[in-house]
């Protein structure tokens, strides 16, 4: 299962001294002579994060949850359709046996269709999780770059008066301090969105994990017991059928309990 990582505060992120120096020389020193560009310092990082702050499509997760709910409903009424029934002559003459057989076929077809749809949704969500993880990795890199730019700006505020004379009316120090404060505020807001992305990813993964267990283990086991019960309507085979059905239903319910926390 993918892991959720706590975001380190910007001031705790380790940065390279060489990279800090590079930003001072190449990005901040030129601003002394062109302070209009100061408003755009590190804007590329803000814009790049804005593009990536996109979580897993909640509609897909909702559709998968709805399909699982429908699976639970269908399994809950399965006794009406899957157990063999004996019909007397009058019932056969009235076609009740044919009607029951038709309902059985319709039930199995509907169940298979529902399983195929749910499987397809689970595959789509698996791709969404991979994309979400990729976006998170990129956002983590951009956070490190943001920490680097803010560190460079903070140090530059203390250092630049020693090698340049600025007119008091330029207010460079004040403007740069406001800019770094703005960057910190934007990053704090982005961090909330990133944490929500992680939570959504974790809950979706949990939903898929439970469904995968049901799909690969419990559903085949239930179908096997269905076949066994139709071949032998003994009390033991029927008990195994009921037990496997209940295990399957409970696993699907647990998956919905986890996803409802989103």
Phi and psi restraints in degrees (value plus and minus 20) as a CYANA .aco file:
   2 UNK   PHI     -87.0   -47.0
   2 UNK   PSI     131.2   171.2
   3 UNK   PHI    -122.6   -82.6
   3 UNK   PSI     125.2   165.2
   4 UNK   PHI    -114.5   -74.5
   4 UNK   PSI     113.0   153.0
   5 UNK   PHI    -134.4   -94.4
   5 UNK   PSI     114.9   154.9
   6 UNK   PHI     -91.9   -51.9
   6 UNK   PSI     117.1   157.1
   7 UNK   PHI     -99.1   -59.1
   7 UNK   PSI     105.7   145.7
   8 UNK   PHI     -90.8   -50.8
   8 UNK   PSI     119.5   159.5
   9 UNK   PHI     -76.2   -36.2
   9 UNK   PSI     128.3   168.3
  10 UNK   PHI     -76.5   -36.5
  10 UNK   PSI     -59.9   -19.9
  11 UNK   PHI     -91.9   -51.9
  11 UNK   PSI     -31.3     8.7
  12 UNK   PHI    -116.8   -76.8
  12 UNK   PSI     -26.4    13.6
  13 UNK   PHI     -95.9   -55.9
  13 UNK   PSI     106.7   146.7
  14 UNK   PHI     -92.4   -52.4
  14 UNK   PSI     114.1   154.1
  15 UNK   PHI    -147.6  -107.6
  15 UNK   PSI     135.9   175.9
  16 UNK   PHI    -100.5   -60.5
  16 UNK   PSI     111.8   151.8
  17 UNK   PHI     -80.0   -40.0
  17 UNK   PSI     -58.4   -18.4
  18 UNK   PHI     -84.5   -44.5
  18 UNK   PSI     -59.5   -19.5
  19 UNK   PHI     -88.4   -48.4
  19 UNK   PSI     -58.4   -18.4
  20 UNK   PHI     -80.7   -40.7
  20 UNK   PSI     -66.0   -26.0
  21 UNK   PHI     -82.3   -42.3
  21 UNK   PSI     -58.5   -18.5
  22 UNK   PHI     -83.2   -43.2
  22 UNK   PSI     -61.5   -21.5
  23 UNK   PHI     -87.2   -47.2
  23 UNK   PSI     -59.9   -19.9
  24 UNK   PHI     -78.6   -38.6
  24 UNK   PSI     -67.8   -27.8
  25 UNK   PHI     -90.3   -50.3
  25 UNK   PSI     -66.9   -26.9
  26 UNK   PHI    -110.3   -70.3
  26 UNK   PSI     -45.7    -5.7
  27 UNK   PHI    -130.9   -90.9
  27 UNK   PSI     -60.5   -20.5
  28 UNK   PHI    -110.4   -70.4
  28 UNK   PSI     -62.2   -22.2
  29 UNK   PHI     -76.9   -36.9
  29 UNK   PSI     -65.3   -25.3
  30 UNK   PHI     -79.8   -39.8
  30 UNK   PSI     -43.8    -3.8
  31 UNK   PHI     -88.7   -48.7
  31 UNK   PSI     -41.6    -1.6
  32 UNK   PHI     -83.6   -43.6
  32 UNK   PSI     -49.2    -9.2
  33 UNK   PHI    -123.5   -83.5
  33 UNK   PSI     -25.3    14.7
  34 UNK   PHI    -166.2  -126.2
  34 UNK   PSI      53.2    93.2
  35 UNK   PHI     -92.0   -52.0
  35 UNK   PSI     -31.4     8.6
  36 UNK   PHI     -79.9   -39.9
  36 UNK   PSI     -56.3   -16.3
  37 UNK   PHI     -92.5   -52.5
  37 UNK   PSI     -32.1     7.9
  38 UNK   PHI     -79.4   -39.4
  38 UNK   PSI     -53.5   -13.5
  39 UNK   PHI     -83.8   -43.8
  39 UNK   PSI     -39.6     0.4
  40 UNK   PHI    -126.3   -86.3
  40 UNK   PSI     -10.6    29.4
  41 UNK   PHI     -81.5   -41.5
  41 UNK   PSI     105.0   145.0
  42 UNK   PHI      45.2    85.2
  42 UNK   PSI      -6.0    34.0
  43 UNK   PHI     -82.7   -42.7
  43 UNK   PSI     -50.2   -10.2
  44 UNK   PHI     -81.8   -41.8
  44 UNK   PSI     -51.1   -11.1
  45 UNK   PHI     -93.1   -53.1
  45 UNK   PSI     -59.1   -19.1
  46 UNK   PHI     -84.0   -44.0
  46 UNK   PSI     -65.8   -25.8
  47 UNK   PHI     -86.6   -46.6
  47 UNK   PSI     -60.1   -20.1
  48 UNK   PHI     -84.3   -44.3
  48 UNK   PSI     -59.6   -19.6
  49 UNK   PHI     -86.8   -46.8
  49 UNK   PSI     -59.5   -19.5
  50 UNK   PHI     -78.0   -38.0
  50 UNK   PSI     -57.0   -17.0
  51 UNK   PHI     -88.4   -48.4
  51 UNK   PSI     -53.3   -13.3
  52 UNK   PHI    -109.5   -69.5
  52 UNK   PSI     -32.2     7.8
  53 UNK   PHI     -97.2   -57.2
  53 UNK   PSI      48.4    88.4
  54 UNK   PHI    -154.9  -114.9
  54 UNK   PSI      95.2   135.2
  55 UNK   PHI    -104.2   -64.2
  55 UNK   PSI    -193.8  -153.8
  56 UNK   PHI     -86.7   -46.7
  56 UNK   PSI     117.7   157.7
  57 UNK   PHI     -77.4   -37.4
  57 UNK   PSI      92.5   132.5
  58 UNK   PHI     -84.7   -44.7
  58 UNK   PSI     -43.5    -3.5
  59 UNK   PHI     -86.5   -46.5
  59 UNK   PSI     -56.3   -16.3
  60 UNK   PHI     -85.4   -45.4
  60 UNK   PSI     -64.7   -24.7
  61 UNK   PHI     -83.0   -43.0
  61 UNK   PSI     -60.6   -20.6
  62 UNK   PHI     -83.4   -43.4
  62 UNK   PSI     -61.6   -21.6
  63 UNK   PHI     -85.5   -45.5
  63 UNK   PSI     -59.6   -19.6
  64 UNK   PHI     -84.9   -44.9
  64 UNK   PSI     -62.1   -22.1
  65 UNK   PHI     -81.8   -41.8
  65 UNK   PSI     -61.3   -21.3
  66 UNK   PHI     -84.6   -44.6
  66 UNK   PSI     -59.7   -19.7
  67 UNK   PHI     -85.8   -45.8
  67 UNK   PSI     -58.4   -18.4
  68 UNK   PHI     -86.4   -46.4
  68 UNK   PSI     -59.4   -19.4
  69 UNK   PHI     -80.0   -40.0
  69 UNK   PSI     -61.6   -21.6
  70 UNK   PHI     -87.6   -47.6
  70 UNK   PSI     -56.7   -16.7
  71 UNK   PHI     -80.2   -40.2
  71 UNK   PSI     -63.2   -23.2
  72 UNK   PHI     -81.0   -41.0
  72 UNK   PSI     -63.2   -23.2
  73 UNK   PHI     -82.9   -42.9
  73 UNK   PSI     -63.3   -23.3
  74 UNK   PHI     -85.8   -45.8
  74 UNK   PSI     -60.1   -20.1
  75 UNK   PHI     -88.9   -48.9
  75 UNK   PSI     -52.6   -12.6
  76 UNK   PHI     -86.4   -46.4
  76 UNK   PSI     -46.9    -6.9
  77 UNK   PHI    -124.5   -84.5
  77 UNK   PSI      -8.2    31.8
  78 UNK   PHI     -83.4   -43.4
  78 UNK   PSI     -49.0    -9.0
  79 UNK   PHI     -77.5   -37.5
  79 UNK   PSI     -49.9    -9.9
  80 UNK   PHI     -87.4   -47.4
  80 UNK   PSI     -42.0    -2.0
  81 UNK   PHI    -137.4   -97.4
  81 UNK   PSI     -49.3    -9.3
  82 UNK   PHI    -114.4   -74.4
  82 UNK   PSI     -38.3     1.7
  83 UNK   PHI    -105.6   -65.6
  83 UNK   PSI     119.7   159.7
  84 UNK   PHI     -86.5   -46.5
  84 UNK   PSI     122.7   162.7
  85 UNK   PHI    -142.8  -102.8
  85 UNK   PSI     127.3   167.3
  86 UNK   PHI    -121.5   -81.5
  86 UNK   PSI     116.5   156.5
  87 UNK   PHI    -138.9   -98.9
  87 UNK   PSI     117.1   157.1
  88 UNK   PHI    -101.7   -61.7
  88 UNK   PSI     157.1   197.1
  89 UNK   PHI     -80.5   -40.5
  89 UNK   PSI     -61.4   -21.4
  90 UNK   PHI     -83.8   -43.8
  90 UNK   PSI     -63.0   -23.0
  91 UNK   PHI     -85.1   -45.1
  91 UNK   PSI     -59.0   -19.0
  92 UNK   PHI     -87.3   -47.3
  92 UNK   PSI     -58.3   -18.3
  93 UNK   PHI     -82.7   -42.7
  93 UNK   PSI     -54.7   -14.7
  94 UNK   PHI    -102.0   -62.0
  94 UNK   PSI     -26.2    13.8
  95 UNK   PHI      61.4   101.4
  95 UNK   PSI      -4.4    35.6
  96 UNK   PHI     -85.2   -45.2
  96 UNK   PSI     -55.6   -15.6
  97 UNK   PHI     -85.2   -45.2
  97 UNK   PSI     -58.4   -18.4
  98 UNK   PHI     -87.0   -47.0
  98 UNK   PSI     -60.8   -20.8
  99 UNK   PHI     -83.6   -43.6
  99 UNK   PSI     -61.1   -21.1
 100 UNK   PHI     -85.2   -45.2
 100 UNK   PSI     -60.8   -20.8
 101 UNK   PHI     -82.3   -42.3
 101 UNK   PSI     -59.5   -19.5
 102 UNK   PHI     -85.4   -45.4
 102 UNK   PSI     -59.9   -19.9
 103 UNK   PHI     -85.8   -45.8
 103 UNK   PSI     -57.0   -17.0
 104 UNK   PHI     -81.7   -41.7
 104 UNK   PSI     -66.7   -26.7
 105 UNK   PHI     -81.8   -41.8
 105 UNK   PSI     -64.6   -24.6
 106 UNK   PHI     -82.5   -42.5
 106 UNK   PSI     -58.2   -18.2
 107 UNK   PHI     -84.6   -44.6
 107 UNK   PSI     -67.0   -27.0
 108 UNK   PHI     -85.0   -45.0
 108 UNK   PSI     -59.9   -19.9
 109 UNK   PHI     -84.1   -44.1
 109 UNK   PSI     -63.6   -23.6
 110 UNK   PHI     -84.7   -44.7
 110 UNK   PSI     -59.7   -19.7
 111 UNK   PHI     -85.8   -45.8
 111 UNK   PSI     -62.8   -22.8
 112 UNK   PHI     -84.2   -44.2
 112 UNK   PSI     -61.6   -21.6
 113 UNK   PHI     -81.4   -41.4
 113 UNK   PSI     -63.0   -23.0
 114 UNK   PHI     -84.7   -44.7
 114 UNK   PSI     -59.9   -19.9
 115 UNK   PHI     -85.7   -45.7
 115 UNK   PSI     -59.4   -19.4
 116 UNK   PHI     -85.2   -45.2
 116 UNK   PSI     -63.2   -23.2
 117 UNK   PHI     -83.2   -43.2
 117 UNK   PSI     -63.1   -23.1
 118 UNK   PHI     -86.4   -46.4
 118 UNK   PSI     -59.4   -19.4
 119 UNK   PHI     -82.3   -42.3
 119 UNK   PSI     -62.7   -22.7
 120 UNK   PHI     -82.1   -42.1
 120 UNK   PSI     -63.1   -23.1
 121 UNK   PHI     -83.8   -43.8
 121 UNK   PSI     -59.1   -19.1
 122 UNK   PHI     -84.7   -44.7
 122 UNK   PSI     -56.3   -16.3
 123 UNK   PHI     -87.2   -47.2
 123 UNK   PSI     -61.0   -21.0
 124 UNK   PHI     -82.2   -42.2
 124 UNK   PSI     -61.1   -21.1
 125 UNK   PHI     -88.7   -48.7
 125 UNK   PSI     -52.7   -12.7
 126 UNK   PHI     -81.7   -41.7
 126 UNK   PSI     -61.1   -21.1
 127 UNK   PHI     -84.9   -44.9
 127 UNK   PSI     -60.5   -20.5
 128 UNK   PHI     -82.3   -42.3
 128 UNK   PSI     -58.7   -18.7
 129 UNK   PHI     -83.4   -43.4
 129 UNK   PSI     -62.8   -22.8
 130 UNK   PHI     -82.5   -42.5
 130 UNK   PSI     -61.9   -21.9
 131 UNK   PHI     -85.0   -45.0
 131 UNK   PSI     -62.2   -22.2
 132 UNK   PHI     -82.2   -42.2
 132 UNK   PSI     -60.7   -20.7
 133 UNK   PHI     -85.4   -45.4
 133 UNK   PSI     -58.3   -18.3
 134 UNK   PHI     -84.0   -44.0
 134 UNK   PSI     -62.9   -22.9
 135 UNK   PHI     -83.8   -43.8
 135 UNK   PSI     -59.4   -19.4
 136 UNK   PHI     -83.0   -43.0
 136 UNK   PSI     -61.8   -21.8
 137 UNK   PHI     -81.8   -41.8
 137 UNK   PSI     -61.0   -21.0
 138 UNK   PHI     -86.9   -46.9
 138 UNK   PSI     -59.7   -19.7
 139 UNK   PHI     -83.7   -43.7
 139 UNK   PSI     -56.6   -16.6
 140 UNK   PHI     -82.3   -42.3
 140 UNK   PSI     -61.7   -21.7
 141 UNK   PHI     -84.1   -44.1
 141 UNK   PSI     -58.9   -18.9
 142 UNK   PHI     -89.8   -49.8
 142 UNK   PSI     -52.7   -12.7
 143 UNK   PHI     -83.8   -43.8
 143 UNK   PSI     -60.5   -20.5
 144 UNK   PHI     -83.3   -43.3
 144 UNK   PSI     -59.9   -19.9
 145 UNK   PHI     -85.3   -45.3
 145 UNK   PSI     -57.4   -17.4
 146 UNK   PHI     -85.0   -45.0
 146 UNK   PSI     -63.5   -23.5
 147 UNK   PHI     -79.5   -39.5
 147 UNK   PSI     -59.4   -19.4
 148 UNK   PHI     -84.0   -44.0
 148 UNK   PSI     -65.3   -25.3
 149 UNK   PHI     -87.3   -47.3
 149 UNK   PSI     -60.4   -20.4
 150 UNK   PHI     -87.0   -47.0
 150 UNK   PSI     -61.4   -21.4
 151 UNK   PHI     -80.2   -40.2
 151 UNK   PSI     -64.6   -24.6
 152 UNK   PHI     -82.6   -42.6
 152 UNK   PSI     -62.5   -22.5
 153 UNK   PHI     -85.4   -45.4
 153 UNK   PSI     -62.5   -22.5
 154 UNK   PHI     -81.3   -41.3
 154 UNK   PSI     -64.3   -24.3
 155 UNK   PHI     -88.1   -48.1
 155 UNK   PSI     -57.7   -17.7
 156 UNK   PHI     -84.0   -44.0
 156 UNK   PSI     -54.1   -14.1
 157 UNK   PHI     -79.5   -39.5
 157 UNK   PSI     -55.5   -15.5
 158 UNK   PHI    -103.7   -63.7
 158 UNK   PSI     -44.6    -4.6
 159 UNK   PHI    -116.3   -76.3
 159 UNK   PSI     -53.5   -13.5
 160 UNK   PHI     -83.8   -43.8
 160 UNK   PSI     -51.1   -11.1
 161 UNK   PHI     -82.0   -42.0
 161 UNK   PSI     -42.0    -2.0
 162 UNK   PHI     -96.3   -56.3
 162 UNK   PSI     -36.7     3.3
 163 UNK   PHI    -147.0  -107.0
 163 UNK   PSI      -9.6    30.4
 164 UNK   PHI    -172.2  -132.2
 164 UNK   PSI     132.7   172.7
 165 UNK   PHI    -130.4   -90.4
 165 UNK   PSI      95.3   135.3
 166 UNK   PHI    -125.9   -85.9
 166 UNK   PSI     121.7   161.7
 167 UNK   PHI     -87.0   -47.0
 167 UNK   PSI     115.9   155.9
 168 UNK   PHI     -74.8   -34.8
 168 UNK   PSI     -49.4    -9.4
 169 UNK   PHI     -96.9   -56.9
 169 UNK   PSI     -30.1     9.9
 170 UNK   PHI     -91.7   -51.7
 170 UNK   PSI     -49.2    -9.2
 171 UNK   PHI      33.9    73.9
 171 UNK   PSI      16.5    56.5
 172 UNK   PHI     -81.5   -41.5
 172 UNK   PSI     -66.8   -26.8
 173 UNK   PHI     -80.7   -40.7
 173 UNK   PSI     -63.5   -23.5
 174 UNK   PHI     -83.7   -43.7
 174 UNK   PSI     -61.8   -21.8
 175 UNK   PHI     -89.0   -49.0
 175 UNK   PSI     -59.4   -19.4
 176 UNK   PHI     -88.2   -48.2
 176 UNK   PSI     -57.6   -17.6
 177 UNK   PHI     -83.5   -43.5
 177 UNK   PSI     -60.9   -20.9
 178 UNK   PHI     -85.3   -45.3
 178 UNK   PSI     -57.1   -17.1
 179 UNK   PHI     -85.4   -45.4
 179 UNK   PSI     -64.6   -24.6
 180 UNK   PHI     -86.1   -46.1
 180 UNK   PSI     -55.8   -15.8
 181 UNK   PHI     -83.1   -43.1
 181 UNK   PSI     -61.6   -21.6
 182 UNK   PHI     -82.8   -42.8
 182 UNK   PSI     -61.6   -21.6
 183 UNK   PHI     -84.2   -44.2
 183 UNK   PSI     -59.6   -19.6
 184 UNK   PHI     -84.1   -44.1
 184 UNK   PSI     -60.0   -20.0
 185 UNK   PHI     -85.5   -45.5
 185 UNK   PSI     -64.8   -24.8
 186 UNK   PHI     -81.8   -41.8
 186 UNK   PSI     -62.7   -22.7
 187 UNK   PHI     -86.1   -46.1
 187 UNK   PSI     -57.3   -17.3
 188 UNK   PHI     -82.3   -42.3
 188 UNK   PSI     -60.2   -20.2
 189 UNK   PHI     -86.0   -46.0
 189 UNK   PSI     -62.8   -22.8
 190 UNK   PHI     -83.1   -43.1
 190 UNK   PSI     -56.9   -16.9
 191 UNK   PHI     -83.0   -43.0
 191 UNK   PSI     -54.4   -14.4
 192 UNK   PHI     -83.6   -43.6
 192 UNK   PSI     -63.8   -23.8
 193 UNK   PHI     -85.9   -45.9
 193 UNK   PSI     -57.5   -17.5
 194 UNK   PHI     -84.6   -44.6
 194 UNK   PSI     -62.1   -22.1
 195 UNK   PHI     -83.0   -43.0
 195 UNK   PSI     -58.4   -18.4
 196 UNK   PHI     -86.2   -46.2
 196 UNK   PSI     -57.8   -17.8
 197 UNK   PHI     -79.5   -39.5
 197 UNK   PSI     -64.7   -24.7
 198 UNK   PHI     -82.8   -42.8
 198 UNK   PSI     -63.7   -23.7
 199 UNK   PHI     -81.6   -41.6
 199 UNK   PSI     -65.7   -25.7
 200 UNK   PHI     -80.5   -40.5
 200 UNK   PSI     -61.0   -21.0
 201 UNK   PHI     -84.2   -44.2
 201 UNK   PSI     -63.1   -23.1
 202 UNK   PHI     -84.6   -44.6
 202 UNK   PSI     -63.8   -23.8
 203 UNK   PHI     -88.4   -48.4
 203 UNK   PSI     -57.9   -17.9
 204 UNK   PHI     -86.2   -46.2
 204 UNK   PSI     -60.4   -20.4
 205 UNK   PHI     -81.9   -41.9
 205 UNK   PSI     -61.0   -21.0
 206 UNK   PHI     -83.9   -43.9
 206 UNK   PSI     -61.1   -21.1
 207 UNK   PHI     -81.0   -41.0
 207 UNK   PSI     -65.8   -25.8
 208 UNK   PHI     -86.0   -46.0
 208 UNK   PSI     -57.8   -17.8
 209 UNK   PHI     -81.0   -41.0
 209 UNK   PSI     -64.5   -24.5
 210 UNK   PHI     -86.6   -46.6
 210 UNK   PSI     -62.4   -22.4
 211 UNK   PHI     -85.5   -45.5
 211 UNK   PSI     -57.9   -17.9
 212 UNK   PHI     -81.6   -41.6
 212 UNK   PSI     -61.3   -21.3
 213 UNK   PHI     -80.1   -40.1
 213 UNK   PSI     -64.1   -24.1
 214 UNK   PHI     -85.3   -45.3
 214 UNK   PSI     -63.2   -23.2
 215 UNK   PHI     -87.6   -47.6
 215 UNK   PSI     -61.1   -21.1
 216 UNK   PHI    -109.6   -69.6
 216 UNK   PSI     -45.3    -5.3
 217 UNK   PHI    -139.3   -99.3
 217 UNK   PSI     -75.8   -35.8
 218 UNK   PHI     -97.3   -57.3
 218 UNK   PSI     -58.9   -18.9
 219 UNK   PHI     -86.2   -46.2
 219 UNK   PSI     -66.9   -26.9
 220 UNK   PHI     -79.3   -39.3
 220 UNK   PSI     -58.1   -18.1
 221 UNK   PHI     -85.1   -45.1
 221 UNK   PSI     -61.4   -21.4
 222 UNK   PHI     -84.4   -44.4
 222 UNK   PSI     -63.6   -23.6
 223 UNK   PHI     -83.3   -43.3
 223 UNK   PSI     -57.2   -17.2
 224 UNK   PHI     -81.8   -41.8
 224 UNK   PSI     -64.8   -24.8
 225 UNK   PHI     -88.4   -48.4
 225 UNK   PSI     -48.7    -8.7
 226 UNK   PHI     -82.8   -42.8
 226 UNK   PSI     -67.2   -27.2
 227 UNK   PHI     -82.4   -42.4
 227 UNK   PSI     -62.0   -22.0
 228 UNK   PHI     -83.7   -43.7
 228 UNK   PSI     -60.8   -20.8
 229 UNK   PHI     -88.8   -48.8
 229 UNK   PSI     -49.9    -9.9
 230 UNK   PHI     -96.1   -56.1
 230 UNK   PSI     -47.5    -7.5
 231 UNK   PHI    -101.9   -61.9
 231 UNK   PSI     -51.7   -11.7
 232 UNK   PHI    -163.3  -123.3
 232 UNK   PSI      90.1   130.1
 233 UNK   PHI    -105.8   -65.8
 233 UNK   PSI      18.0    58.0
 234 UNK   PHI     -93.6   -53.6
 234 UNK   PSI     140.8   180.8
 235 UNK   PHI     -81.7   -41.7
 235 UNK   PSI     -56.4   -16.4
 236 UNK   PHI     -86.9   -46.9
 236 UNK   PSI     -63.9   -23.9
 237 UNK   PHI     -87.9   -47.9
 237 UNK   PSI     -56.6   -16.6
 238 UNK   PHI     -88.7   -48.7
 238 UNK   PSI     -56.0   -16.0
 239 UNK   PHI     -85.7   -45.7
 239 UNK   PSI     -61.2   -21.2
 240 UNK   PHI     -84.9   -44.9
 240 UNK   PSI     -57.5   -17.5
 241 UNK   PHI     -83.4   -43.4
 241 UNK   PSI     -66.9   -26.9
 242 UNK   PHI     -82.7   -42.7
 242 UNK   PSI     -59.4   -19.4
 243 UNK   PHI     -86.5   -46.5
 243 UNK   PSI     -62.9   -22.9
 244 UNK   PHI     -88.6   -48.6
 244 UNK   PSI     -57.3   -17.3
 245 UNK   PHI     -84.2   -44.2
 245 UNK   PSI     -62.8   -22.8
 246 UNK   PHI     -86.3   -46.3
 246 UNK   PSI     -59.7   -19.7
 247 UNK   PHI     -81.9   -41.9
 247 UNK   PSI     -61.5   -21.5
 248 UNK   PHI     -84.4   -44.4
 248 UNK   PSI     -66.2   -26.2
 249 UNK   PHI     -82.2   -42.2
 249 UNK   PSI     -64.1   -24.1
 250 UNK   PHI     -84.9   -44.9
 250 UNK   PSI     -58.1   -18.1
 251 UNK   PHI     -84.7   -44.7
 251 UNK   PSI     -62.3   -22.3
 252 UNK   PHI     -85.7   -45.7
 252 UNK   PSI     -57.8   -17.8
 253 UNK   PHI     -84.7   -44.7
 253 UNK   PSI     -59.9   -19.9
 254 UNK   PHI     -82.5   -42.5
 254 UNK   PSI     -57.2   -17.2
 255 UNK   PHI     -83.0   -43.0
 255 UNK   PSI     -57.0   -17.0
 256 UNK   PHI     -91.7   -51.7
 256 UNK   PSI     -54.6   -14.6
 257 UNK   PHI     -81.8   -41.8
 257 UNK   PSI     -61.4   -21.4
 258 UNK   PHI     -88.2   -48.2
 258 UNK   PSI     -63.1   -23.1
 259 UNK   PHI     -90.2   -50.2
 259 UNK   PSI     -44.8    -4.8
 260 UNK   PHI     -89.7   -49.7
 260 UNK   PSI     -31.0     9.0
 261 UNK   PHI    -100.7   -60.7
 261 UNK   PSI     -29.5    10.5
